[in-house]
Amino acid sequence: MNMASIFAESKQLPHIPRVVQELMESFRGDEHSIDIDELSKKVALDQSLTAKVLRLANSAHYGIPRTVANPHDAVMLLGFEKLRTMVLASGVTGAFNKIEGFDQNAFWKNSFGIAAVSKWIAEYVPGVDKETAFTCGMMHSVGDLLIRMFYPEEAMSIDKTEAMGSSHRHDLENVQLGYNYADVGAELAKRWKFPEVIQHSIAGQNMSNDEQEFCAEAGIIFIAKYLKHAHDTNLNEDEILAGFPLSVAEKIGMDVNRAYKEIAAVGELHSGLDGLLE
């Protein structure tokens, strides 16, 4: 049951549209080398992708004063970064088939929530791109889906143990499988040719000790998961600040004093991507 068995048969792995892989190049600093017209045409060639992007672009979240009729309109009215986020989210969510007995809508809503909080945290961390942080947050648990696809019985067993609150999921997976969802997700991101910053953020998101080295984006995911869980469980502001992972925040250079003053805003964050799940 080693991790290599998951990736042994490439045909069984989820595949993302080519245009999504091409868009990943823009996270490497090549945004201005991308021809917007050419990008719009490539998105338009994928009817499913186009339908999802247009549905998002015309949603109330973006408040566009007129109807967005095509991908070119979307990039002109919303900008490159928002179109990129829509295309990436559409391509990634559409890559996974339905998993029997698992609520994938709830899974993606949680991932989108982590993405929105990650973007918020990036405001307080110098040198981190907000949209990159958003994508890292959105991708943080895709490895969980792969484990469920290939080892559904083991995943359900881990679900039951996790529900008892005895340990973190990645620790339970390490014991039962010998690896965890972060390991699997990082490998999938590598196979999909996502930039190293995304691969490393996924791989390093679960800090096991204070000595572990991790990139800023991994630390952001760690803090985002804490804040998302804190709000989901209705902790008040004092309780959130009392349990805040300050050592991680300090290690990534987060301006916690400024963030603390605005932490109430976290509960109001929305990714705008939930329309993909309708």
C-alpha positions as CSV (number, residue, x, y, z in Angstrom):
1,M,0.0,0.0,0.0
2,N,2.9,2.4,-0.6
3,M,2.4,5.8,-2.2
4,A,3.9,4.6,-5.5
5,S,0.9,2.4,-6.1
6,I,-1.3,5.4,-6.4
7,F,0.8,6.9,-9.2
8,A,1.7,3.6,-10.9
9,E,-1.1,3.8,-13.5
10,S,-1.2,7.3,-14.9
11,K,-4.4,6.6,-16.8
12,Q,-6.3,6.3,-13.5
13,L,-5.0,9.6,-12.2
14,P,-7.1,12.8,-12.6
15,H,-6.0,15.0,-15.5
16,I,-6.4,18.7,-15.9
17,P,-7.0,20.6,-19.1
18,R,-3.9,21.7,-21.0
19,V,-4.8,25.4,-20.6
20,V,-4.7,25.0,-16.8
21,Q,-1.1,23.6,-17.0
22,E,-0.2,26.5,-19.3
23,L,-1.6,29.0,-16.8
24,M,0.6,27.6,-14.1
25,E,3.5,29.2,-15.9
26,S,2.2,32.6,-14.9
27,F,3.0,31.7,-11.2
28,R,6.6,31.6,-12.2
29,G,6.6,35.2,-13.1
30,D,5.7,34.8,-16.8
31,E,2.3,36.5,-16.5
32,H,3.2,39.3,-18.9
33,S,4.4,36.8,-21.6
34,I,1.0,35.3,-21.8
35,D,-1.1,36.5,-24.7
36,I,-4.6,37.2,-23.2
37,D,-6.3,36.8,-26.6
38,E,-4.7,33.4,-27.1
39,L,-5.5,32.4,-23.6
40,S,-9.2,33.3,-24.1
41,K,-9.3,31.3,-27.2
42,K,-7.8,28.2,-25.5
43,V,-10.3,28.5,-22.7
44,A,-13.2,28.8,-25.2
45,L,-12.1,25.5,-26.9
46,D,-13.1,23.7,-23.7
47,Q,-16.9,24.0,-23.5
48,S,-17.2,22.6,-20.0
49,L,-14.5,24.9,-18.7
50,T,-16.0,27.9,-20.5
51,A,-19.5,27.2,-19.0
52,K,-18.1,27.1,-15.5
53,V,-16.0,30.2,-15.9
54,L,-18.9,32.2,-17.3
55,R,-21.2,31.0,-14.6
56,L,-18.7,32.3,-12.0
57,A,-18.0,35.5,-13.8
58,N,-21.7,36.4,-13.9
59,S,-22.4,35.5,-10.2
60,A,-23.3,38.1,-7.7
61,H,-19.9,37.7,-6.0
62,Y,-18.1,39.7,-8.7
63,G,-20.9,42.3,-9.3
64,I,-20.2,42.8,-13.0
65,P,-22.6,45.5,-14.4
66,R,-23.2,43.6,-17.7
67,T,-23.3,40.0,-18.8
68,V,-20.0,38.3,-19.4
69,A,-20.6,36.4,-22.6
70,N,-17.2,34.8,-23.3
71,P,-13.7,34.3,-21.8
72,H,-12.3,37.4,-23.4
73,D,-15.0,39.5,-21.8
74,A,-14.1,37.8,-18.5
75,V,-10.5,38.8,-18.6
76,M,-11.3,42.3,-19.8
77,L,-13.8,42.9,-17.0
78,L,-12.3,40.9,-14.2
79,G,-8.6,41.0,-15.0
80,F,-6.1,38.2,-15.7
81,E,-5.7,37.0,-12.1
82,K,-9.4,36.5,-11.5
83,L,-9.8,34.6,-14.8
84,R,-6.8,32.5,-13.9
85,T,-8.2,31.6,-10.5
86,M,-11.6,30.7,-12.2
87,V,-9.9,28.5,-14.8
88,L,-7.7,26.8,-12.3
89,A,-10.5,26.1,-9.9
90,S,-12.8,24.9,-12.7
91,G,-10.1,22.6,-14.1
92,V,-9.0,21.1,-10.8
93,T,-12.5,20.5,-9.4
94,G,-13.6,18.9,-12.8
95,A,-10.6,16.6,-12.8
96,F,-11.9,14.3,-10.1
97,N,-14.7,11.8,-10.6
98,K,-17.4,11.4,-8.0
99,I,-16.2,9.3,-5.0
100,E,-18.9,7.0,-3.7
101,G,-20.0,7.9,-0.1
102,F,-18.0,11.1,0.1
103,D,-19.3,14.7,0.1
104,Q,-17.1,16.3,-2.5
105,N,-19.1,19.5,-2.5
106,A,-18.3,19.9,1.2
107,F,-14.7,19.0,0.5
108,W,-14.3,21.7,-2.1
109,K,-16.2,24.3,-0.1
110,N,-13.8,23.8,2.7
111,S,-10.8,24.0,0.3
112,F,-12.2,27.2,-1.2
113,G,-12.6,28.6,2.3
114,I,-9.0,27.7,3.2
115,A,-8.0,29.4,-0.1
116,A,-9.8,32.6,0.9
117,V,-8.2,32.7,4.3
118,S,-4.8,32.0,2.9
119,K,-5.1,35.0,0.6
120,W,-6.1,37.1,3.6
121,I,-3.1,36.0,5.6
122,A,-0.8,36.7,2.6
123,E,-1.7,40.4,3.1
124,Y,0.4,40.3,6.3
125,V,3.3,38.2,5.1
126,P,6.0,40.2,3.1
127,G,7.1,38.7,-0.2
128,V,4.1,36.4,-0.7
129,D,1.8,36.7,-3.7
130,K,-1.8,36.7,-2.6
131,E,-3.1,34.8,-5.6
132,T,-0.4,32.2,-5.2
133,A,-1.4,31.8,-1.6
134,F,-5.0,31.4,-2.7
135,T,-4.1,28.6,-5.1
136,C,-1.9,26.9,-2.5
137,G,-4.9,26.9,-0.1
138,M,-7.3,25.6,-2.7
139,M,-4.9,22.7,-3.6
140,H,-3.8,21.9,0.0
141,S,-5.9,18.7,0.4
142,V,-6.2,17.3,-3.1
143,G,-4.2,14.3,-1.9
144,D,-7.1,13.3,0.3
145,L,-9.2,12.8,-2.8
146,L,-6.6,10.5,-4.4
147,I,-6.3,8.4,-1.2
148,R,-10.1,8.1,-1.2
149,M,-10.1,7.1,-4.8
150,F,-7.5,4.4,-4.4
151,Y,-8.0,3.2,-0.8
152,P,-11.7,4.0,0.1
153,E,-11.9,1.5,2.9
154,E,-8.8,2.7,4.6
155,A,-9.9,6.3,4.2
156,M,-13.3,5.5,5.8
157,S,-11.5,3.8,8.7
158,I,-9.4,6.9,9.2
159,D,-12.5,9.1,9.0
160,K,-14.0,7.1,11.9
161,T,-10.9,7.4,14.0
162,E,-10.5,11.1,13.2
163,A,-14.1,11.7,14.3
164,M,-13.2,10.5,17.7
165,G,-10.8,13.5,17.9
166,S,-7.8,11.4,19.0
167,S,-5.3,12.7,16.5
168,H,-4.6,14.8,13.4
169,R,-5.6,13.2,10.1
170,H,-2.1,13.3,8.7
171,D,-0.8,11.4,11.7
172,L,-3.5,8.8,11.4
173,E,-2.6,8.4,7.7
174,N,1.1,8.1,8.5
175,V,0.4,5.3,10.9
176,Q,-2.0,3.4,8.7
177,L,-0.6,4.1,5.2
178,G,3.0,5.2,5.8
179,Y,2.3,8.6,4.1
180,N,-0.4,11.3,4.3
181,Y,-2.6,13.5,2.1
182,A,0.1,16.2,2.0
183,D,2.7,13.8,0.5
184,V,0.2,12.6,-2.1
185,G,-1.0,16.1,-3.0
186,A,2.5,17.4,-3.4
187,E,3.3,14.5,-5.8
188,L,0.1,15.1,-7.8
189,A,1.0,18.8,-8.1
190,K,4.4,17.7,-9.4
191,R,2.8,15.4,-11.9
192,W,0.6,18.2,-13.0
193,K,3.7,20.4,-13.4
194,F,2.6,23.0,-10.9
195,P,5.3,25.4,-9.7
196,E,7.6,24.3,-6.9
197,V,6.1,26.8,-4.5
198,I,2.7,25.1,-4.7
199,Q,4.3,21.6,-4.4
200,H,6.3,22.7,-1.3
201,S,3.4,24.5,0.3
202,I,1.3,21.3,0.1
203,A,4.1,19.1,1.3
204,G,5.0,21.3,4.2
205,Q,1.6,22.3,5.5
206,N,1.6,20.0,8.6
207,M,4.2,21.1,10.9
208,S,5.3,18.3,13.2
209,N,7.9,20.2,15.2
210,D,9.4,23.7,15.6
211,E,12.6,22.6,13.9
212,Q,11.0,21.7,10.6
213,E,11.9,24.0,7.6
214,F,8.9,25.1,5.5
215,C,8.2,27.8,3.0
216,A,6.0,30.8,3.8
217,E,3.1,29.5,1.8
218,A,3.1,26.2,3.8
219,G,3.0,28.3,7.0
220,I,0.1,30.3,5.6
221,I,-1.9,27.1,4.9
222,F,-1.2,25.9,8.4
223,I,-2.5,29.1,9.9
224,A,-5.4,29.3,7.5
225,K,-6.6,25.8,8.5
226,Y,-6.4,26.9,12.2
227,L,-8.5,30.0,11.5
228,K,-11.0,28.2,9.3
229,H,-11.6,25.5,12.0
230,A,-11.8,28.2,14.7
231,H,-14.6,30.0,12.9
232,D,-16.3,26.8,11.9
233,T,-16.4,25.8,15.6
234,N,-17.6,29.3,16.6
235,L,-14.7,30.2,18.8
236,N,-14.8,33.8,19.9
237,E,-12.1,36.3,19.1
238,D,-10.3,35.9,22.5
239,E,-10.3,32.1,22.1
240,I,-9.0,32.4,18.5
241,L,-6.1,34.6,19.6
242,A,-5.3,32.4,22.6
243,G,-4.7,29.4,20.4
244,F,-3.2,31.2,17.4
245,P,-0.1,29.4,16.1
246,L,2.2,32.3,16.9
247,S,5.5,30.4,16.4
248,V,4.6,29.6,12.8
249,A,3.4,33.2,12.1
250,E,6.7,34.5,13.4
251,K,8.7,32.1,11.4
252,I,7.1,33.3,8.1
253,G,7.4,37.0,9.1
254,M,3.6,37.6,9.5
255,D,2.6,40.9,10.9
256,V,0.5,39.4,13.7
257,N,-0.2,42.7,15.4
258,R,-1.9,44.2,12.4
259,A,-3.6,40.9,11.6
260,Y,-5.0,40.6,15.1
261,K,-6.8,43.9,14.7
262,E,-8.6,42.7,11.6
263,I,-9.1,39.1,12.5
264,A,-12.8,39.4,12.8
265,A,-12.9,39.8,9.0
266,V,-11.9,36.2,8.5
267,G,-15.4,35.0,9.3
268,E,-16.8,37.0,6.4
269,L,-14.4,35.8,3.7
270,H,-15.7,34.1,0.6
271,S,-13.8,32.7,-2.4
272,G,-16.6,33.3,-4.9
273,L,-16.0,29.8,-6.3
274,D,-18.9,27.9,-4.7
275,G,-20.9,28.4,-7.9
276,L,-18.7,25.7,-9.4
277,L,-20.4,23.1,-7.2
278,E,-24.0,23.9,-8.3
